[in-house]
């Protein structure tokens, strides 16, 4: 039986709401460790300047021996930040753990009693770090093209996952045990095949989304919850489009800074951002027909008045 052991290295101010992230590295890491360190520092800074988050959330960093020193250093000046060390002997690999095992550990607060749990990546821009006055039971990012890859009606993308629901911890234990007994071998092989730009890993990039899109997804679907989907405009693809098409006009540069890199709220920039998105997606949809719904939203004059993420409210039975 697989059990994740945890130890608090730094306890931040306790709040009923928790933001949880992971910080670690591993043998097959496709980025230099310094980039992870920079992302963590930027992430904590962004959270500290958002009024709806600052002093309203405990921010947890789950880390192993590969990241604990840097995590403690980054958290030192933030009283709301906790650093929690994790260890799972069955998945140890040198000083750390197999592949992206650490990405699963940030999900641990979902199995505890909290008013709200918010699972987040650390290398994301400010637009994802808005709570949007969350009123539903569960909310998550959704990408239409990603949904087609997953063959699910609404694929869960773990850029952002919010929950007021406490999940049974057996879901994670069973998933890890399936990995150990080889039951997930075919699915993991498919993930590695899909991750063409990343090195092969026994615990690959996307393993956390495999868990939430199977064990968590199926458990939610069998129950009665209110779900909020945040349609994500494929930020990575948009950034590549801007770069590859050499969009050098001053107007477009400003929008790029506002949307992708800005450290302040983007509401005032929404009309300009929407216009750039419309320009980009008119071209993107030619190669990616699955993005047509995004273009339809962008062509609607009533859309995106207060946020760049359109909401879709559904019942869990509709997943």
C-alpha positions as CSV (number, residue, x, y, z in Angstrom):
1,X,0.0,0.0,0.0
2,X,1.4,3.4,-1.0
3,X,1.4,6.1,1.5
4,X,2.8,9.7,1.2
5,X,4.5,10.9,4.3
6,X,4.6,14.6,5.1
7,X,6.3,16.9,7.5
8,X,5.8,20.6,8.1
9,X,9.1,22.5,7.6
10,X,7.5,26.0,7.9
11,X,3.9,26.6,9.1
12,X,2.3,29.6,7.6
13,X,-0.7,31.4,9.0
14,X,-3.6,28.9,9.0
15,X,-6.6,29.8,7.0
16,X,-9.8,27.9,6.0
17,X,-8.8,28.4,2.4
18,X,-5.7,26.8,0.9
19,X,-3.7,27.3,-2.3
20,X,-1.5,24.3,-3.0
21,X,1.4,23.9,-5.3
22,X,4.5,21.6,-5.8
23,X,8.1,22.4,-6.1
24,X,10.7,19.8,-7.0
25,X,13.1,18.6,-9.7
26,X,14.1,15.1,-11.0
27,X,16.4,13.3,-13.4
28,X,14.4,13.8,-16.6
29,X,13.6,17.5,-15.9
30,X,13.3,19.4,-19.1
31,X,14.0,22.8,-17.5
32,X,17.0,24.1,-15.6
33,X,16.3,24.1,-11.9
34,X,16.9,27.9,-11.8
35,X,13.8,28.4,-13.9
36,X,11.7,26.5,-11.4
37,X,13.2,28.6,-8.6
38,X,12.4,31.8,-10.5
39,X,8.8,30.6,-11.2
40,X,8.3,29.8,-7.5
41,X,9.5,33.3,-6.4
42,X,7.3,35.0,-9.0
43,X,4.3,32.9,-8.0
44,X,4.6,33.8,-4.4
45,X,5.1,37.5,-5.3
46,X,2.0,37.5,-7.5
47,X,-0.1,35.9,-4.7
48,X,1.1,38.5,-2.2
49,X,-0.1,41.5,-4.3
50,X,-3.7,40.1,-5.0
51,X,-6.0,41.6,-2.3
52,X,-8.5,38.7,-2.5
53,X,-5.7,36.2,-1.8
54,X,-3.3,38.0,0.5
55,X,-4.2,37.2,4.2
56,X,-7.1,35.1,3.0
57,X,-5.3,31.9,2.1
58,X,-2.7,29.6,3.5
59,X,-0.3,28.9,0.6
60,X,1.3,25.5,0.7
61,X,4.4,24.4,-1.1
62,X,4.9,20.7,-1.2
63,X,8.5,19.8,-1.8
64,X,11.0,16.9,-1.3
65,X,14.7,16.9,-0.7
66,X,15.4,18.3,-4.2
67,X,13.6,21.5,-3.4
68,X,13.2,22.0,0.3
69,X,16.1,24.5,0.8
70,X,15.0,26.8,-2.1
71,X,11.3,26.5,-1.0
72,X,12.2,27.6,2.5
73,X,14.3,30.4,1.2
74,X,11.4,31.6,-1.1
75,X,8.8,31.3,1.7
76,X,10.9,33.1,4.3
77,X,9.4,36.6,3.9
78,X,5.8,35.5,3.4
79,X,3.9,34.7,6.7
80,X,1.0,33.0,4.9
81,X,3.2,30.4,3.2
82,X,3.8,26.9,4.5
83,X,6.5,24.5,3.3
84,X,5.6,20.8,3.6
85,X,8.2,18.1,2.9
86,X,6.9,14.9,1.3
87,X,8.4,11.4,1.0
88,X,7.0,8.2,-0.6
89,X,9.5,5.4,-0.4
90,X,7.9,3.3,-3.2
91,X,8.5,6.2,-5.6
92,X,11.8,7.5,-4.4
93,X,14.5,8.1,-7.0
94,X,17.8,9.3,-5.5
95,X,17.3,12.5,-3.6
96,X,13.8,13.0,-5.1
97,X,11.0,10.9,-6.6
98,X,10.2,9.4,-10.0
99,X,9.4,11.9,-12.7
100,X,6.5,14.1,-12.0
101,X,5.4,12.3,-8.9
102,X,5.6,15.6,-7.0
103,X,2.8,17.1,-9.1
104,X,0.4,14.6,-7.5
105,X,1.4,15.6,-4.0
106,X,0.0,19.1,-4.3
107,X,-3.5,17.5,-4.5
108,X,-3.3,16.3,-0.8
109,X,-5.4,19.2,0.6
110,X,-8.3,17.9,-1.6
111,X,-8.5,15.0,0.9
112,X,-8.7,17.2,4.0
113,X,-11.3,19.5,5.5
114,X,-11.1,23.0,4.1
115,X,-13.5,25.7,3.1
116,X,-11.8,25.9,-0.3
117,X,-8.8,24.2,-1.9
118,X,-7.1,25.8,-4.9
119,X,-4.6,23.6,-6.8
120,X,-2.3,25.7,-9.0
121,X,0.8,25.5,-11.2
122,X,3.6,27.9,-10.2
123,X,4.6,29.0,-13.7
124,X,1.3,30.7,-14.7
125,X,0.5,34.4,-15.4
126,X,-1.7,36.6,-13.2
127,X,-5.0,36.0,-15.1
128,X,-5.2,32.5,-13.6
129,X,-4.7,33.8,-10.1
130,X,-8.2,35.4,-9.7
131,X,-10.8,33.7,-7.5
132,X,-13.7,35.1,-9.5
133,X,-16.0,35.0,-6.4
134,X,-16.2,31.3,-6.7
135,X,-19.6,30.0,-5.6
136,X,-19.8,26.5,-7.1
137,X,-18.7,23.2,-5.5
138,X,-15.9,22.5,-8.0
139,X,-14.2,24.6,-10.7
140,X,-11.4,23.9,-13.2
141,X,-9.7,25.1,-16.3
142,X,-10.9,23.5,-19.6
143,X,-9.3,23.6,-23.0
144,X,-11.5,22.5,-25.9
145,X,-8.7,21.1,-28.0
146,X,-7.4,19.2,-25.0
147,X,-10.8,17.8,-24.5
148,X,-10.6,16.2,-27.9
149,X,-7.3,14.5,-27.0
150,X,-8.8,13.1,-23.8
151,X,-12.0,12.0,-25.5
152,X,-14.0,13.5,-22.6
153,X,-16.8,16.0,-22.7
154,X,-14.9,18.4,-20.4
155,X,-11.2,17.5,-19.7
156,X,-9.8,18.8,-16.5
157,X,-6.7,20.9,-17.0
158,X,-4.7,21.4,-13.7
159,X,-3.5,24.9,-14.4
160,X,-6.3,25.7,-11.9
161,X,-8.6,23.4,-9.9
162,X,-10.9,24.7,-7.1
163,X,-12.9,22.6,-4.8
164,X,-15.2,23.0,-1.7
165,X,-15.6,19.2,-1.8
166,X,-13.5,16.8,0.3
167,X,-12.5,13.8,-1.8
168,X,-11.9,10.3,-0.3
169,X,-8.1,9.7,0.0
170,X,-8.6,6.1,-1.2
171,X,-8.9,7.5,-4.7
172,X,-5.2,8.5,-4.7
173,X,-4.0,5.4,-2.9
174,X,-5.7,3.1,-5.4
175,X,-4.3,5.1,-8.3
176,X,-0.7,4.8,-6.9
177,X,-1.2,1.1,-6.3
178,X,-2.3,0.7,-9.9
179,X,0.9,2.3,-11.0
180,X,2.9,-0.1,-8.8
181,X,1.1,-3.2,-10.1
182,X,1.4,-2.2,-13.7
183,X,-2.2,-1.5,-14.4
184,X,-1.5,2.0,-15.7
185,X,1.3,0.9,-18.1
186,X,-0.6,1.4,-21.3
187,X,-2.0,4.8,-20.3
188,X,1.4,6.0,-19.2
189,X,2.9,4.9,-22.5
190,X,0.3,7.0,-24.4
191,X,1.1,10.0,-22.2
192,X,4.8,9.6,-23.1
193,X,4.0,9.3,-26.8
194,X,1.9,12.5,-26.5
195,X,4.7,14.4,-24.7
196,X,6.9,14.5,-27.8
197,X,8.7,17.6,-26.7
198,X,9.6,16.2,-23.3
199,X,11.9,13.4,-22.2
200,X,10.5,9.9,-21.5
201,X,9.6,9.4,-17.9
202,X,8.3,6.5,-15.9
203,X,6.1,9.0,-14.1
204,X,5.5,11.5,-17.0
205,X,4.4,15.1,-17.3
206,X,0.6,14.9,-17.1
207,X,0.3,12.1,-14.6
208,X,-1.6,14.3,-12.2
209,X,-4.1,15.1,-14.9
210,X,-4.5,11.4,-15.7
211,X,-5.4,10.9,-12.0
212,X,-8.0,13.8,-11.8
213,X,-9.4,12.9,-15.3
214,X,-10.0,9.3,-14.3
215,X,-10.4,8.7,-10.5
216,X,-11.5,12.2,-9.5
217,X,-13.6,12.8,-12.7
218,X,-15.5,9.5,-12.3
219,X,-16.2,10.1,-8.6
220,X,-17.5,13.6,-9.3
221,X,-19.7,12.5,-12.2
222,X,-21.5,10.0,-10.0
223,X,-22.6,12.7,-7.6
224,X,-24.6,16.0,-7.5
225,X,-22.3,19.0,-7.6
226,X,-22.3,22.4,-9.3
227,X,-19.4,22.7,-11.6
228,X,-17.8,25.9,-13.0
229,X,-15.7,25.4,-16.1
230,X,-13.2,28.2,-17.1
231,X,-12.6,28.0,-20.8
232,X,-8.9,28.6,-21.4
233,X,-7.8,30.4,-24.5
234,X,-4.7,28.1,-25.0
235,X,-2.2,30.6,-23.7
236,X,0.8,28.6,-24.9
237,X,-0.5,28.3,-28.5
238,X,-1.4,32.0,-28.5
239,X,2.1,33.0,-27.3
240,X,3.7,30.8,-30.1
241,X,1.4,32.4,-32.6
242,X,2.5,35.9,-31.6
243,X,6.2,35.0,-31.8
244,X,6.0,32.9,-35.0
245,X,4.0,35.6,-36.8
246,X,6.4,38.4,-35.8
247,X,3.7,40.6,-34.4
248,X,5.8,43.7,-33.7
249,X,3.2,46.4,-33.8
250,X,3.2,48.5,-30.7
251,X,-0.4,47.8,-30.0
252,X,0.1,44.1,-30.2
253,X,3.2,44.2,-28.0
254,X,1.3,46.1,-25.3
255,X,-1.5,43.5,-25.3
256,X,1.0,40.7,-25.1
257,X,2.5,42.3,-22.0
258,X,-0.9,42.9,-20.5
259,X,-2.2,39.4,-21.1
260,X,0.8,37.1,-20.6
261,X,3.3,38.9,-18.4
262,X,1.5,41.6,-16.5
263,X,1.6,41.5,-12.7
264,X,-1.4,43.8,-12.2
265,X,-5.2,43.1,-12.9
266,X,-6.0,43.1,-16.6
267,X,-9.6,44.3,-16.6
268,X,-8.8,47.6,-18.2
269,X,-7.0,45.8,-21.0
270,X,-9.8,43.3,-21.9
271,X,-11.1,45.1,-25.0
272,X,-7.6,45.2,-26.5
273,X,-6.8,41.7,-25.5
274,X,-10.1,40.4,-26.9
275,X,-9.3,42.1,-30.2
276,X,-5.8,40.5,-30.4
277,X,-7.3,37.1,-29.5
278,X,-9.8,37.5,-32.3
279,X,-7.0,38.2,-34.8
280,X,-5.0,35.2,-33.6
281,X,-7.8,32.7,-33.5
282,X,-9.1,33.6,-36.9
283,X,-5.8,32.0,-38.1
284,X,-5.4,29.4,-35.3
285,X,-8.8,27.8,-36.1
286,X,-7.7,27.1,-39.7
287,X,-5.2,24.5,-38.4
288,X,-7.2,23.6,-35.2
289,X,-10.9,23.3,-36.0
290,X,-11.5,22.4,-32.3
291,X,-10.8,26.0,-31.5
292,X,-13.9,27.3,-33.4
293,X,-15.9,27.7,-30.2
294,X,-13.3,30.1,-28.9
295,X,-13.6,32.2,-32.1
296,X,-17.4,32.2,-31.7
297,X,-17.0,33.6,-28.2
298,X,-14.6,36.2,-29.4
299,X,-17.0,37.3,-32.1
300,X,-19.8,37.8,-29.6
301,X,-19.9,41.5,-28.6
302,X,-21.4,40.6,-25.2
303,X,-18.6,38.2,-24.2
304,X,-15.5,38.8,-22.0
305,X,-16.7,41.9,-20.3
306,X,-15.1,41.3,-16.9
307,X,-12.7,38.3,-17.4
308,X,-10.7,36.7,-20.2
309,X,-12.0,33.3,-19.1
310,X,-15.6,32.6,-20.2
311,X,-17.5,30.5,-17.6
312,X,-19.7,27.5,-18.2
313,X,-21.9,26.3,-15.4
314,X,-23.0,22.6,-15.4
315,X,-24.1,19.8,-13.1
316,X,-21.6,17.1,-12.3
317,X,-23.8,14.5,-14.0
318,X,-23.2,16.4,-17.3
319,X,-19.4,15.8,-17.3
